[in-house]
Amino acid sequence: MFTGIIEELGTVAAVRPRLVVTCSTVMEDAREGASIAVNGVCLTAVDLTSDSFSADLAPETLARTNLGDLHAGSRVNLERPVTPATRLSGHIVQGHVDGTGELIALDELGDGSWWVKVRMPAALDRYLVHKGSIAIDGISLTIATLEGDQLGVTIIPHTYAHTTLKSRRVGERVNLEVDVLAKHVEKLLAHVK
């Protein structure tokens, strides 16, 4: 489980045959087989060094996320899993991406803040609410607007400066993970008559 609070930007060194990411902070206490969220995708870290890890990318991961779009030199958001003593600063993020959306706007608002709009898959709409949580590329964000197939979020200066959002371009795919609690509530209510 993660919080959606990005700890570090890593750099992709290779994508095939395994994803290799260079980084430092998330390696401080990493062990072989540990989970590390890469752009919001929970991956199993192997081949650890002091400044890198590798991870296998399953066909399901490549089909459901934007990790297949990465290339050597790509920057990625990284987060270690929470511990029982960790403050939950963002929201509960599993690292199980529900689908990808299309970045359709990244507009500066002034004072270092940004407005981001994402076109989302129709299947995710039922899990999203105004002022609810969503993880975009692993970043815990609050939904500011929902209009048709588009959601909007405000990005504060710290988040913009310390995540991959500053290098994103309109038209790129972003990983989306909806609030897992909404999915559980939906399943529970499906059995209520």
N, CA, C and O atoms as a DFTB+ gen file, in Angstrom:
772 C
 N C O
     1  1       0.846      -1.172       0.000
     2  2       0.000       0.000       0.000
     3  2       0.894       1.238       0.000
     4  3       1.957       1.263       0.619
     5  1       0.432       2.258      -0.708
     6  2       1.174       3.500      -0.855
     7  2       0.267       4.662      -0.449
     8  3      -0.904       4.466      -0.124
     9  1       0.823       5.867      -0.472
    10  2       0.041       7.050      -0.094
    11  2      -0.178       8.020      -1.238
    12  3      -1.026       8.907      -1.142
    13  1       0.578       7.867      -2.326
    14  2       0.479       8.816      -3.423
    15  2       1.318      10.058      -3.198
    16  3       1.179      11.038      -3.930
    17  1       2.183      10.033      -2.201
    18  2       3.119      11.133      -1.955
    19  2       4.459      10.697      -2.546
    20  3       5.138       9.826      -2.001
    21  1       4.823      11.308      -3.653
    22  2       6.016      10.906      -4.399
    23  2       7.269      11.255      -3.612
    24  3       7.426      12.380      -3.138
    25  1       8.168      10.268      -3.477
    26  2       9.390      10.476      -2.713
    27  2      10.567      10.931      -3.567
    28  3      11.468      11.621      -3.091
    29  1      10.543      10.535      -4.833
    30  2      11.719      10.779      -5.658
    31  2      11.369      10.612      -7.133
    32  3      10.477       9.841      -7.490
    33  1      12.076      11.338      -7.974
    34  2      12.013      11.112      -9.415
    35  2      13.176      10.206      -9.787
    36  3      14.332      10.507      -9.487
    37  1      12.863       9.098     -10.439
    38  2      13.900       8.209     -10.931
    39  2      14.057       8.390     -12.426
    40  3      13.252       9.066     -13.067
    41  1      15.089       7.787     -12.978
    42  2      15.344       7.843     -14.417
    43  2      15.411       6.430     -14.963
    44  3      16.111       5.576     -14.419
    45  1      14.680       6.187     -16.040
    46  2      14.694       4.868     -16.676
    47  2      16.025       4.694     -17.394
    48  3      16.414       5.519     -18.221
    49  1      16.719       3.602     -17.062
    50  2      17.980       3.281     -17.734
    51  2      17.746       2.309     -18.877
    52  3      18.456       2.341     -19.882
    53  1      16.746       1.441     -18.722
    54  2      16.409       0.462     -19.764
    55  2      14.971       0.006     -19.547
    56  3      14.443       0.062     -18.436
    57  1      14.352      -0.448     -20.634
    58  2      12.981      -0.959     -20.553
    59  2      12.944      -2.456     -20.854
    60  3      12.127      -3.174     -20.278
    61  1      13.796      -2.932     -21.728
    62  2      13.805      -4.335     -22.113
    63  2      15.153      -4.951     -21.813
    64  3      16.148      -4.243     -21.973
    65  1      15.286      -6.176     -21.401
    66  2      14.201      -7.105     -21.131
    67  2      13.488      -6.805     -19.806
    68  3      12.376      -7.284     -19.584
    69  1      14.110      -6.024     -18.934
    70  2      13.487      -5.588     -17.687
    71  2      13.547      -4.079     -17.606
    72  3      14.421      -3.445     -18.196
    73  1      12.589      -3.502     -16.854
    74  2      12.640      -2.083     -16.553
    75  2      13.748      -1.875     -15.523
    76  3      13.762      -2.534     -14.483
    77  1      14.673      -0.964     -15.809
    78  2      15.749      -0.619     -14.881
    79  2      15.619       0.865     -14.571
    80  3      15.566       1.692     -15.482
    81  1      15.567       1.206     -13.278
    82  2      15.382       2.580     -12.841
    83  2      16.544       2.976     -11.946
    84  3      16.863       2.273     -10.988
    85  1      17.183       4.113     -12.259
    86  2      18.215       4.650     -11.379
    87  2      17.563       5.637     -10.417
    88  3      16.702       6.428     -10.803
    89  1      17.991       5.573      -9.161
    90  2      17.398       6.389      -8.098
    91  2      18.271       6.260      -6.865
    92  3      19.252       5.516      -6.877
    93  1      17.929       6.975      -5.799
    94  2      18.712       6.844      -4.572
    95  2      17.835       6.718      -3.329
    96  3      18.022       5.786      -2.546
    97  1      16.897       7.617      -3.129
    98  2      16.110       7.638      -1.900
    99  2      15.371       6.325      -1.667
   100  3      15.427       5.774      -0.568
   101  1      14.682       5.818      -2.679
   102  2      13.900       4.591      -2.476
   103  2      14.788       3.357      -2.294
   104  3      14.300       2.295      -1.907
   105  1      16.083       3.492      -2.571
   106  2      16.998       2.364      -2.405
   107  2      17.553       2.283      -0.985
   108  3      18.164       1.278      -0.623
   109  1      17.350       3.324      -0.174
   110  2      17.958       3.389       1.154
   111  2      17.648       2.180       2.017
   112  3      18.532       1.693       2.722
   113  1      16.419       1.678       1.983
   114  2      16.051       0.527       2.810
   115  2      15.413      -0.589       1.990
   116  3      14.737      -1.461       2.536
   117  1      15.628      -0.559       0.685
   118  2      15.016      -1.559      -0.194
   119  2      15.702      -2.916      -0.033
   120  3      16.907      -3.016       0.198
   121  1      14.878      -3.947      -0.166
   122  2      15.368      -5.324      -0.143
   123  2      14.896      -6.019      -1.419
   124  3      13.915      -5.608      -2.038
   125  1      15.596      -7.055      -1.792
   126  2      15.195      -7.871      -2.948
   127  2      13.746      -8.319      -2.759
   128  3      13.402      -8.872      -1.714
   129  1      12.909      -8.088      -3.744
   130  2      11.505      -8.480      -3.680
   131  2      10.588      -7.419      -3.082
   132  3       9.381      -7.636      -2.979
   133  1      11.143      -6.277      -2.689
   134  2      10.332      -5.197      -2.119
   135  2       9.446      -4.574      -3.199
   136  3       9.746      -4.648      -4.391
   137  1       8.364      -3.970      -2.758
   138  2       7.485      -3.241      -3.676
   139  2       7.952      -1.798      -3.785
   140  3       8.310      -1.170      -2.789
   141  1       7.943      -1.284      -5.006
   142  2       8.208       0.132      -5.267
   143  2       7.186       0.562      -6.310
   144  3       7.012      -0.104      -7.331
   145  1       6.508       1.684      -6.049
   146  2       5.549       2.206      -7.021
   147  2       6.307       3.048      -8.040
   148  3       7.040       3.971      -7.685
   149  1       6.113       2.709      -9.316
   150  2       6.719       3.440     -10.430
   151  2       5.574       4.031     -11.246
   152  3       4.807       3.291     -11.863
   153  1       5.452       5.355     -11.255
   154  2       4.310       6.027     -11.892
   155  2       2.994       5.435     -11.400
   156  3       2.027       5.317     -12.152
   157  1       2.979       5.062     -10.111
   158  2       1.757       4.543      -9.519
   159  2       1.524       3.061      -9.710
   160  3       0.481       2.549      -9.303
   161  1       2.464       2.357     -10.318
   162  2       2.331       0.927     -10.560
   163  2       3.199       0.182      -9.556
   164  3       4.413       0.387      -9.513
   165  1       2.592      -0.677      -8.752
   166  2       3.333      -1.462      -7.773
   167  2       4.153      -2.523      -8.506
   168  3       3.601      -3.411      -9.156
   169  1       5.483      -2.416      -8.391
   170  2       6.379      -3.368      -9.037
   171  2       7.260      -4.032      -7.995
   172  3       7.509      -3.469      -6.929
   173  1       7.729      -5.227      -8.305
   174  2       8.627      -5.970      -7.423
   175  2      10.058      -5.669      -7.830
   176  3      10.466      -5.950      -8.957
   177  1      10.825      -5.091      -6.897
   178  2      12.206      -4.690      -7.175
   179  2      13.148      -5.883      -7.057
   180  3      13.125      -6.619      -6.070
   181  1      13.972      -6.057      -8.083
   182  2      14.994      -7.112      -8.103
   183  2      16.297      -6.500      -8.596
   184  3      16.322      -5.351      -9.036
   185  1      17.372      -7.265      -8.521
   186  2      18.689      -6.801      -8.984
   187  2      19.035      -5.434      -8.401
   188  3      19.385      -4.507      -9.130
   189  1      18.934      -5.323      -7.095
   190  2      19.174      -4.050      -6.417
   191  2      20.656      -3.689      -6.391
   192  3      21.513      -4.544      -6.167
   193  1      20.940      -2.422      -6.619
   194  2      22.268      -1.854      -6.385
   195  2      22.049      -0.644      -5.482
   196  3      20.918      -0.375      -5.078
   197  1      23.088       0.070      -5.167
   198  2      22.935       1.245      -4.305
   199  2      22.179       2.369      -4.994
   200  3      21.648       3.265      -4.338
   201  1      22.133       2.317      -6.339
   202  2      21.471       3.414      -7.053
   203  2      20.542       2.963      -8.181
   204  3      20.266       3.724      -9.108
   205  1      20.057       1.706      -8.095
   206  2      19.115       1.264      -9.121
   207  2      18.402      -0.015      -8.698
   208  3      18.830      -0.722      -7.785
   209  1      17.320      -0.282      -9.382
   210  2      16.619      -1.556      -9.241
   211  2      16.042      -1.915     -10.601
   212  3      15.913      -1.070     -11.486
   213  1      15.697      -3.190     -10.745
   214  2      15.046      -3.685     -11.956
   215  2      13.682      -4.226     -11.570
   216  3      13.432      -4.530     -10.403
   217  1      12.803      -4.344     -12.552
   218  2      11.483      -4.924     -12.323
   219  2      10.985      -5.542     -13.620
   220  3      11.179      -4.998     -14.707
   221  1      10.341      -6.691     -13.476
   222  2       9.717      -7.335     -14.629
   223  2       8.367      -6.675     -14.887
   224  3       7.661      -6.309     -13.948
   225  1       8.012      -6.523     -16.156
   226  2       6.734      -5.935     -16.547
   227  2       5.890      -7.009     -17.218
   228  3       6.179      -7.438     -18.335
   229  1       4.845      -7.435     -16.523
   230  2       3.948      -8.464     -17.047
   231  2       3.111      -7.896     -18.192
   232  3       2.920      -6.683     -18.275
   233  1       2.607      -8.767     -19.079
   234  2       1.748      -8.293     -20.170
   235  2       0.558      -7.468     -19.668
   236  3       0.192      -6.478     -20.300
   237  1      -0.051      -7.860     -18.543
   238  2      -1.168      -7.104     -17.970
   239  2      -0.739      -5.696     -17.585
   240  3      -1.474      -4.734     -17.810
   241  1       0.441      -5.577     -17.011
   242  2       0.970      -4.263     -16.623
   243  2       1.179      -3.388     -17.861
   244  3       0.808      -2.215     -17.867
   245  1       1.760      -3.954     -18.885
   246  2       2.002      -3.195     -20.110
   247  2       0.690      -2.792     -20.792
   248  3       0.607      -1.714     -21.382
   249  1      -0.325      -3.642     -20.715
   250  2      -1.610      -3.351     -21.361
   251  2      -2.414      -2.301     -20.604
   252  3      -3.129      -1.512     -21.221
   253  1      -2.309      -2.280     -19.285
   254  2      -3.176      -1.440     -18.467
   255  2      -2.543      -0.109     -18.060
   256  3      -3.248       0.785     -17.592
   257  1      -1.226       0.038     -18.229
   258  2      -0.525       1.231     -17.740
   259  2       0.243       1.921     -18.855
   260  3       0.240       1.480     -20.004
   261  1       0.905       3.020     -18.486
   262  2       1.740       3.730     -19.456
   263  2       3.209       3.319     -19.377
   264  3       4.057       3.951     -20.008
   265  1       3.524       2.272     -18.614
   266  2       4.929       1.885     -18.488
   267  2       5.531       1.412     -19.812
   268  3       6.740       1.529     -20.013
   269  1       4.719       0.888     -20.704
   270  2       5.210       0.495     -22.021
   271  2       5.604       1.676     -22.892
   272  3       6.279       1.499     -23.906
   273  1       5.188       2.888     -22.508
   274  2       5.548       4.101     -23.248
   275  2       6.918       4.635     -22.849
   276  3       7.452       5.527     -23.509
   277  1       7.490       4.098     -21.776
   278  2       8.767       4.598     -21.267
   279  2       9.922       4.224     -22.187
   280  3       9.841       3.259     -22.947
   281  1      10.988       4.996     -22.107
   282  2      12.217       4.737     -22.852
   283  2      13.383       5.182     -21.980
   284  3      13.186       5.877     -20.983
   285  1      14.588       4.785     -22.349
   286  2      15.767       5.207     -21.591
   287  2      15.772       6.733     -21.501
   288  3      15.634       7.426     -22.510
   289  1      15.930       7.239     -20.296
   290  2      15.922       8.674     -20.063
   291  2      14.602       9.209     -19.531
   292  3      14.550      10.334     -19.035
   293  1      13.523       8.416     -19.624
   294  2      12.228       8.850     -19.084
   295  2      12.350       9.041     -17.577
   296  3      13.036       8.278     -16.898
   297  1      11.677      10.066     -17.064
   298  2      11.608      10.292     -15.624
   299  2      10.344       9.604     -15.104
   300  3       9.314       9.594     -15.778
   301  1      10.430       9.028     -13.902
   302  2       9.303       8.321     -13.310
   303  2       9.142       8.717     -11.847
   304  3      10.119       8.990     -11.151
   305  1       7.885       8.741     -11.394
   306  2       7.566       8.990     -10.000
   307  2       7.806       7.715      -9.201
   308  3       7.391       6.633      -9.617
   309  1       8.474       7.835      -8.056
   310  2       8.784       6.672      -7.232
   311  2       8.282       6.868      -5.805
   312  3       8.356       7.963      -5.248
   313  1       7.773       5.790      -5.230
   314  2       7.343       5.795      -3.837
   315  2       7.526       4.409      -3.241
   316  3       7.223       3.398      -3.875
   317  1       8.029       4.377      -2.001
   318  2       8.112       3.131      -1.251
   319  2       6.766       2.868      -0.579
   320  3       5.989       3.799      -0.365
   321  1       6.483       1.605      -0.244
   322  2       5.215       1.309       0.445
   323  2       5.217       1.886       1.858
   324  3       6.269       2.142       2.443
   325  1       4.012       2.083       2.389
   326  2       3.880       2.598       3.751
   327  2       4.269       1.511       4.752
   328  3       4.257       0.319       4.444
   329  1       4.612       1.956       5.947
   330  2       4.856       1.049       7.065
   331  2       3.780       1.339       8.110
   332  3       3.089       2.353       8.007
   333  1       3.622       0.477       9.110
   334  2       2.600       0.738      10.132
   335  2       2.792       2.075      10.851
   336  3       1.833       2.619      11.398
   337  1       4.008       2.608      10.856
   338  2       4.282       3.871      11.552
   339  2       4.237       5.086      10.621
   340  3       4.466       6.210      11.067
   341  1       3.947       4.874       9.347
   342  2       3.938       5.963       8.372
   343  2       2.675       6.802       8.493
   344  3       1.583       6.268       8.688
   345  1       2.826       8.116       8.377
   346  2       1.652       8.980       8.294
   347  2       1.036       8.799       6.903
   348  3       1.754       8.725       5.906
   349  1      -0.262       8.729       6.846
   350  2      -0.951       8.593       5.569
   351  2      -1.259       9.998       5.063
   352  3      -2.360      10.511       5.262
   353  1      -0.285      10.610       4.411
   354  2      -0.405      12.004       3.977
   355  2      -1.289      12.184       2.756
   356  3      -1.917      13.233       2.609
   357  1      -1.358      11.204       1.886
   358  2      -2.179      11.302       0.680
   359  2      -3.487      10.572       0.884
   360  3      -4.324      10.998       1.680
   361  1      -3.669       9.478       0.171
   362  2      -4.814       8.600       0.378
   363  2      -4.348       7.161       0.133
   364  3      -3.207       6.941      -0.274
   365  1      -5.204       6.204       0.374
   366  2      -4.818       4.810       0.181
   367  2      -4.683       4.529      -1.313
   368  3      -5.653       4.598      -2.068
   369  1      -3.461       4.213      -1.718
   370  2      -3.144       3.908      -3.116
   371  2      -2.555       2.501      -3.125
   372  3      -1.588       2.224      -2.417
   373  1      -3.131       1.628      -3.918
   374  2      -2.663       0.244      -3.954
   375  2      -1.534       0.001      -4.951
   376  3      -0.785      -0.966      -4.814
   377  1      -1.405       0.858      -5.940
   378  2      -0.442       0.596      -6.996
   379  2      -1.009      -0.329      -8.046
   380  3      -0.272      -0.900      -8.849
   381  1      -2.349      -0.479      -8.039
   382  2      -3.045      -1.318      -9.014
   383  2      -3.808      -0.391      -9.952
   384  3      -4.961      -0.044      -9.695
   385  1      -3.168      -0.002     -11.018
   386  2      -3.714       0.976     -11.955
   387  2      -4.978       0.437     -12.607
   388  3      -5.016      -0.704     -13.067
   389  1      -6.019       1.275     -12.640
   390  2      -7.307       0.883     -13.217
   391  2      -7.381       1.139     -14.718
   392  3      -8.212       0.545     -15.406
   393  1      -6.540       1.999     -15.224
   394  2      -6.531       2.315     -16.644
   395  2      -5.706       3.561     -16.894
   396  3      -5.138       4.145     -15.971
   397  1      -5.648       3.957     -18.152
   398  2      -4.916       5.184     -18.484
   399  2      -5.888       6.225     -19.001
   400  3      -6.921       5.915     -19.595
   401  1      -5.521       7.469     -18.754
   402  2      -6.254       8.602     -19.291
   403  2      -5.339       9.386     -20.201
   404  3      -4.139       9.122     -20.277
   405  1      -5.913      10.353     -20.889
   406  2      -5.133      11.201     -21.792
   407  2      -5.032      12.596     -21.199
   408  3      -6.046      13.215     -20.878
   409  1      -3.811      13.088     -21.053
   410  2      -3.591      14.451     -20.579
   411  2      -4.067      15.407     -21.665
   412  3      -3.531      15.410     -22.774
   413  1      -5.076      16.222     -21.348
   414  2      -5.620      17.125     -22.370
   415  2      -5.363      18.596     -22.070
   416  3      -5.579      19.447     -22.934
   417  1      -4.902      18.911     -20.853
   418  2      -4.532      20.292     -20.534
   419  2      -3.571      20.303     -19.367
   420  3      -3.724      19.537     -18.416
   421  1      -2.577      21.175     -19.443
   422  2      -1.635      21.439     -18.375
   423  2      -1.368      22.933     -18.443
   424  3      -0.467      23.388     -19.148
   425  1      -2.161      23.683     -17.702
   426  2      -2.154      25.145     -17.810
   427  2      -1.674      25.785     -16.521
   428  3      -2.115      25.420     -15.431
   429  1      -0.765      26.746     -16.653
   430  2      -0.265      27.470     -15.492
   431  2      -1.343      28.413     -14.976
   432  3      -1.980      29.127     -15.750
   433  1      -1.540      28.408     -13.660
   434  2      -2.549      29.263     -13.034
   435  2      -1.937      30.514     -12.401
   436  3      -2.662      31.426     -12.005
   437  1      -0.638      30.558     -12.307
   438  2       0.044      31.642     -11.614
   439  2       0.462      31.177     -10.235
   440  3      -0.072      30.197      -9.714
   441  1       1.420      31.882      -9.639
   442  2       1.948      31.547      -8.315
   443  2       2.474      30.119      -8.242
   444  3       2.524      29.540      -7.157
   445  1       2.870      29.536      -9.378
   446  2       3.450      28.195      -9.401
   447  2       2.456      27.053      -9.423
   448  3       2.854      25.889      -9.461
   449  1       1.165      27.365      -9.399
   450  2       0.141      26.318      -9.447
   451  2      -0.259      26.027     -10.891
   452  3      -0.097      26.862     -11.781
   453  1      -0.784      24.823     -11.099
   454  2      -1.146      24.380     -12.446
   455  2      -2.518      23.730     -12.424
   456  3      -2.953      23.196     -11.404
   457  1      -3.188      23.782     -13.558
   458  2      -4.476      23.128     -13.757
   459  2      -4.253      21.989     -14.738
   460  3      -3.727      22.195     -15.831
   461  1      -4.657      20.783     -14.341
   462  2      -4.492      19.594     -15.175
   463  2      -5.865      19.025     -15.491
   464  3      -6.702      18.861     -14.603
   465  1      -6.087      18.725     -16.765
   466  2      -7.312      18.037     -17.179
   467  2      -6.928      16.736     -17.863
   468  3      -5.996      16.676     -18.665
   469  1      -7.682      15.692     -17.517
   470  2      -7.422      14.362     -18.052
   471  2      -8.718      13.793     -18.603
   472  3      -9.758      13.856     -17.949
   473  1      -8.653      13.231     -19.820
   474  2      -9.778      12.474     -20.370
   475  2      -9.655      11.063     -19.825
   476  3      -8.621      10.412     -19.973
   477  1     -10.726      10.600     -19.191
   478  2     -10.676       9.308     -18.503
   479  2     -11.529       8.270     -19.222
   480  3     -12.447       8.628     -19.960
   481  1     -11.238       6.989     -19.014
   482  2     -12.091       5.936     -19.567
   483  2     -13.475       5.992     -18.918
   484  3     -13.585       6.236     -17.716
   485  1     -14.508       5.772     -19.687
   486  2     -15.887       5.829     -19.183
   487  2     -16.108       4.862     -18.020
   488  3     -16.894       5.153     -17.119
   489  1     -15.432       3.728     -18.029
   490  2     -15.625       2.721     -16.981
   491  2     -15.193       3.206     -15.601
   492  3     -15.610       2.633     -14.595
   493  1     -14.372       4.240     -15.532
   494  2     -13.903       4.732     -14.233
   495  2     -14.783       5.825     -13.658
   496  3     -14.695       6.120     -12.466
   497  1     -15.620       6.426     -14.467
   498  2     -16.426       7.569     -14.035
   499  2     -17.235       7.285     -12.772
   500  3     -17.336       8.150     -11.902
   501  1     -17.802       6.113     -12.655
   502  2     -18.686       5.817     -11.514
   503  2     -17.948       5.816     -10.177
   504  3     -18.591       5.876      -9.129
   505  1     -16.622       5.749     -10.185
   506  2     -15.848       5.737      -8.953
   507  2     -15.332       7.119      -8.549
   508  3     -14.694       7.266      -7.506
   509  1     -15.607       8.121      -9.368
   510  2     -15.053       9.445      -9.132
   511  2     -16.114      10.410      -8.635
   512  3     -17.231      10.446      -9.152
   513  1     -15.752      11.194      -7.624
   514  2     -16.644      12.205      -7.079
   515  2     -15.879      13.509      -6.893
   516  3     -14.666      13.517      -6.685
   517  1     -16.615      14.602      -6.974
   518  2     -16.039      15.920      -6.734
   519  2     -15.435      15.939      -5.331
   520  3     -16.094      15.545      -4.368
   521  1     -14.218      16.384      -5.212
   522  2     -13.432      16.446      -3.975
   523  2     -12.996      15.068      -3.478
   524  3     -12.503      14.938      -2.358
   525  1     -13.176      14.038      -4.313
   526  2     -12.682      12.712      -3.982
   527  2     -11.225      12.579      -4.397
   528  3     -10.641      13.502      -4.964
   529  1     -10.655      11.438      -4.112
   530  2      -9.239      11.192      -4.411
   531  2      -9.068      10.401      -5.697
   532  3      -9.895       9.566      -6.060
   533  1      -7.958      10.698      -6.373
   534  2      -7.523       9.914      -7.526
   535  2      -5.999       9.937      -7.533
   536  3      -5.385      10.919      -7.117
   537  1      -5.396       8.856      -8.004
   538  2      -3.952       8.834      -8.200
   539  2      -3.694       8.945      -9.696
   540  3      -4.169       8.126     -10.484
   541  1      -2.938       9.966     -10.075
   542  2      -2.525      10.161     -11.463
   543  2      -1.019       9.954     -11.505
   544  3      -0.269      10.709     -10.886
   545  1      -0.576       8.936     -12.228
   546  2       0.831       8.526     -12.245
   547  2       1.371       8.365     -10.832
   548  3       2.527       8.687     -10.556
   549  1       0.514       7.858      -9.932
   550  2       0.912       7.586      -8.566
   551  2       0.821       8.766      -7.623
   552  3       1.109       8.627      -6.434
   553  1       0.427       9.928      -8.127
   554  2       0.342      11.143      -7.314
   555  2      -1.061      11.248      -6.726
   556  3      -2.046      11.243      -7.465
   557  1      -1.157      11.342      -5.408
   558  2      -2.446      11.508      -4.747
   559  2      -2.961      12.917      -4.996
   560  3      -2.326      13.899      -4.612
   561  1      -4.129      13.006      -5.650
   562  2      -4.701      14.307      -5.998
   563  2      -6.181      14.349      -5.656
   564  3      -6.840      13.315      -5.542
   565  1      -6.693      15.570      -5.495
   566  2      -8.099      15.791      -5.189
   567  2      -8.810      16.245      -6.454
   568  3      -8.365      17.180      -7.120
   569  1      -9.906      15.591      -6.785
   570  2     -10.676      15.927      -7.988
   571  2     -11.382      17.266      -7.771
   572  3     -12.168      17.414      -6.835
   573  1     -11.099      18.229      -8.632
   574  2     -11.706      19.561      -8.532
   575  2     -12.926      19.691      -9.433
   576  3     -13.899      20.355      -9.076
   577  1     -12.874      19.052     -10.610
   578  2     -14.014      19.097     -11.528
   579  2     -14.208      17.742     -12.201
   580  3     -13.257      16.994     -12.427
   581  1     -15.460      17.453     -12.510
   582  2     -15.842      16.297     -13.312
   583  2     -16.833      16.797     -14.344
   584  3     -17.936      17.219     -13.998
   585  1     -16.444      16.752     -15.615
   586  2     -17.296      17.238     -16.696
   587  2     -17.262      16.229     -17.830
   588  3     -16.292      16.162     -18.585
   589  1     -18.322      15.449     -17.946
   590  2     -18.364      14.421     -18.988
   591  2     -17.263      13.409     -18.764
   592  3     -17.183      12.796     -17.700
   593  1     -16.406      13.228     -19.770
   594  2     -15.321      12.257     -19.655
   595  2     -14.006      12.896     -19.212
   596  3     -12.932      12.331     -19.420
   597  1     -14.099      14.083     -18.599
   598  2     -12.896      14.804     -18.182
   599  2     -12.912      15.087     -16.687
   600  3     -13.948      15.407     -16.105
   601  1     -11.738      14.960     -16.083
   602  2     -11.583      15.353     -14.693
   603  2     -10.501      16.415     -14.628
   604  3      -9.578      16.434     -15.441
   605  1     -10.630      17.301     -13.645
   606  2      -9.659      18.360     -13.466
   607  2      -9.122      18.362     -12.052
   608  3      -9.858      18.111     -11.097
   609  1      -7.834      18.648     -11.919
   610  2      -7.175      18.754     -10.621
   611  2      -6.257      19.972     -10.629
   612  3      -5.727      20.363     -11.669
   613  1      -6.084      20.556      -9.460
   614  2      -5.127      21.644      -9.299
   615  2      -3.841      21.056      -8.748
   616  3      -3.865      20.213      -7.851
   617  1      -2.732      21.502      -9.284
   618  2      -1.424      21.030      -8.856
   619  2      -0.720      22.179      -8.141
   620  3      -0.531      23.251      -8.717
   621  1      -0.333      21.956      -6.889
   622  2       0.380      22.986      -6.137
   623  2       1.847      23.020      -6.576
   624  3       2.338      22.056      -7.163
   625  1       2.549      24.125      -6.294
   626  2       3.938      24.247      -6.755
   627  2       4.854      23.094      -6.320
   628  3       5.670      22.636      -7.119
   629  1       4.740      22.621      -5.086
   630  2       5.610      21.537      -4.623
   631  2       5.387      20.270      -5.456
   632  3       6.350      19.635      -5.887
   633  1       4.144      19.908      -5.681
   634  2       3.840      18.705      -6.459
   635  2       4.349      18.844      -7.885
   636  3       4.916      17.902      -8.438
   637  1       4.150      20.015      -8.484
   638  2       4.624      20.235      -9.852
   639  2       6.144      20.108      -9.929
   640  3       6.670      19.512     -10.869
   641  1       6.845      20.661      -8.955
   642  2       8.314      20.667      -8.977
   643  2       8.925      19.305      -8.685
   644  3      10.036      19.025      -9.134
   645  1       8.220      18.446      -7.937
   646  2       8.820      17.201      -7.472
   647  2       8.201      15.940      -8.067
   648  3       8.365      14.852      -7.516
   649  1       7.492      16.076      -9.184
   650  2       6.917      14.920      -9.866
   651  2       7.160      15.040     -11.368
   652  3       7.725      16.023     -11.847
   653  1       6.723      14.024     -12.092
   654  2       6.891      14.035     -13.550
   655  2       5.939      15.002     -14.247
   656  3       6.057      15.207     -15.455
   657  1       5.002      15.600     -13.521
   658  2       4.041      16.501     -14.178
   659  2       4.737      17.624     -14.933
   660  3       4.256      18.054     -15.981
   661  1       5.855      18.100     -14.420
   662  2       6.537      19.218     -15.080
   663  2       7.100      18.848     -16.452
   664  3       7.416      19.730     -17.250
   665  1       7.226      17.550     -16.730
   666  2       7.749      17.142     -18.038
   667  2       6.670      16.525     -18.928
   668  3       6.966      16.077     -20.036
   669  1       5.446      16.498     -18.463
   670  2       4.346      15.908     -19.235
   671  2       3.916      16.833     -20.373
   672  3       4.057      18.053     -20.295
   673  1       3.390      16.218     -21.427
   674  2       2.904      16.954     -22.588
   675  2       1.468      16.530     -22.884
   676  3       1.085      15.383     -22.653
   677  1       0.695      17.460     -23.391
   678  2      -0.681      17.177     -23.792
   679  2      -0.674      16.030     -24.799
   680  3       0.151      16.000     -25.712
   681  1      -1.590      15.098     -24.626
   682  2      -1.696      13.935     -25.498
   683  2      -1.066      12.684     -24.919
   684  3      -1.337      11.582     -25.395
   685  1      -0.225      12.831     -23.896
   686  2       0.405      11.662     -23.296
   687  2      -0.579      10.905     -22.407
   688  3      -1.546      11.466     -21.892
   689  1      -0.298       9.607     -22.244
   690  2      -1.116       8.779     -21.366
   691  2      -0.621       8.897     -19.932
   692  3       0.583       8.960     -19.680
   693  1      -1.570       8.925     -18.991
   694  2      -1.247       8.927     -17.571
   695  2      -1.968       7.766     -16.907
   696  3      -3.078       7.405     -17.298
   697  1      -1.327       7.184     -15.898
   698  2      -1.933       6.085     -15.147
   699  2      -2.970       6.629     -14.178
   700  3      -2.737       7.638     -13.513
   701  1      -4.110       5.961     -14.097
   702  2      -5.182       6.365     -13.196
   703  2      -5.524       5.209     -12.259
   704  3      -5.724       4.073     -12.689
   705  1      -5.584       5.530     -10.967
   706  2      -6.080       4.567      -9.984
   707  2      -7.154       5.268      -9.170
   708  3      -6.900       6.285      -8.524
   709  1      -8.356       4.713      -9.211
   710  2      -9.475       5.288      -8.469
   711  2      -9.405       4.821      -7.016
   712  3      -8.633       3.927      -6.671
   713  1     -10.217       5.438      -6.188
   714  2     -10.253       5.112      -4.772
   715  2     -10.788       3.693      -4.577
   716  3     -11.917       3.397      -4.968
   717  1      -9.987       2.820      -3.979
   718  2     -10.381       1.427      -3.785
   719  2     -11.624       1.306      -2.916
   720  3     -12.389       0.354      -3.071
   721  1     -11.841       2.251      -2.004
   722  2     -13.033       2.187      -1.151
   723  2     -14.302       2.293      -1.982
   724  3     -15.300       1.644      -1.667
   725  1     -14.283       3.099      -3.038
   726  2     -15.458       3.219      -3.908
   727  2     -15.761       1.898      -4.596
   728  3     -16.929       1.548      -4.769
   729  1     -14.740       1.166      -4.988
   730  2     -14.951      -0.124      -5.641
   731  2     -15.534      -1.148      -4.666
   732  3     -16.389      -1.950      -5.043
   733  1     -15.076      -1.122      -3.424
   734  2     -15.627      -2.034      -2.419
   735  2     -17.087      -1.709      -2.111
   736  3     -17.915      -2.612      -1.990
   737  1     -17.400      -0.421      -1.984
   738  2     -18.779      -0.016      -1.712
   739  2     -19.690      -0.463      -2.850
   740  3     -20.787      -0.967      -2.611
   741  1     -19.232      -0.277      -4.094
   742  2     -20.031      -0.711      -5.244
   743  2     -20.335      -2.204      -5.174
   744  3     -21.470      -2.614      -5.417
   745  1     -19.352      -3.008      -4.850
   746  2     -19.564      -4.463      -4.798
   747  2     -20.507      -4.825      -3.652
   748  3     -21.380      -5.676      -3.818
   749  1     -20.343      -4.196      -2.509
   750  2     -21.225      -4.473      -1.383
   751  2     -22.674      -4.102      -1.696
   752  3     -23.596      -4.851      -1.373
   753  1     -22.868      -2.949      -2.323
   754  2     -24.227      -2.497      -2.641
   755  2     -24.876      -3.345      -3.738
   756  3     -26.103      -3.398      -3.834
   757  1     -24.076      -3.996      -4.551
   758  2     -24.618      -4.847      -5.616
   759  2     -25.382      -6.038      -5.029
   760  3     -26.224      -6.627      -5.707
   761  1     -25.098      -6.388      -3.799
   762  2     -25.749      -7.526      -3.158
   763  2     -26.917      -7.108      -2.264
   764  3     -27.581      -7.957      -1.670
   765  1     -27.164      -5.812      -2.170
   766  2     -28.280      -5.312      -1.366
   767  2     -29.523      -5.323      -2.218
   768  3     -29.512      -4.823      -3.343
   769  1     -30.609      -5.893      -1.691
   770  2     -31.852      -5.945      -2.474
   771  2     -32.890      -5.053      -1.883
   772  3     -34.001      -4.968      -2.407
